């Protein structure tokens, strides 16, 4: 899994590599452990997939600048990384 800050730094792009057509769950947590955002997607193959997080929580409210933990989970694997969101 890779992550890239956009040139405007108000969003973060998360790149993940699925094993095939499968359900993928992307969870973004504050460092306190609080779930900020949950997204479920269906991958369409083994090519790299991208998700751009715009810094909004599950209620559509903008979260503050800071470090967040991203967890990408499927039936076959779970990977986590830190991302930085700057406003």
N, C-alpha and C positions, 0 to 999 in steps of 0.2 A: 504494500500500500504506500502510496506517495501522497504528498500534499503540496499545494502551491497557493501562495497568496496572490490575489489578483493585483493588477497594477494600481487599483484604487484602494486596496487593502481593507475594504469593508466587506469582503467575502473571501472564502477559502474554498479552493477546489480540492476535492478528495478523489484520488484515482485508485481503483481497486481492480483486481483481476479474478473474476469468477471462474469456477471450474466447468461451467456449462450453463444451461438454462436452469436457474434456481432462484428461490426467494432470497433476497439479501436484506438485512436489516442494518441500518446505519443509526447509531445512537451517539449523541453528542452530550457530554457531561461537563459541568463546571468542576473545578478542582475540588470543591466541597463534596462531590459525589452526586449532586442533584442532577437529574435528567433534564436537559435543556431542550433537546430536539430529538425526535424519533421519526425516521423515514423508512418505509418498506418499499423496495423496488424489485422487479423481476428482471434478472439479467437475460440477455438474448444470445449468449454464447460465451466463448472464452476470450474474446477481445477485451482490452482494457475498457472499463466503464468509468464515467465521471459523474460526480455529484458536486454541485456548487452550493455551498451553504452561505446564505446571505446574512447570517447573523441574527436571524429571528428565532424565537423559541416556538414551542408547540402552539402557543396562543397568538402568534403573529406579532409579538412584542420584541423590539430590538434589545439584545443583550449588550452588556458593556464590553469594552476592550478587555482582553486578557487571554490567558492560556486555557484551552479546553482539551478534553480527552475525546477522541473519536474512536468508536469501536465499530468495526465492520464485521458482521456475523452472518454465516450461512450454516447449512447443515454439516458442512465438511470442515470448516475452519473459522477461527475468530482471530482478528488482528486489531491491535490498538496502537494509537500514536497520539502525540500532542500536536495541537495546532494553535497558532496565535491569531487572534482577531484584533485588528486595529481600526479604530473609528476616526 
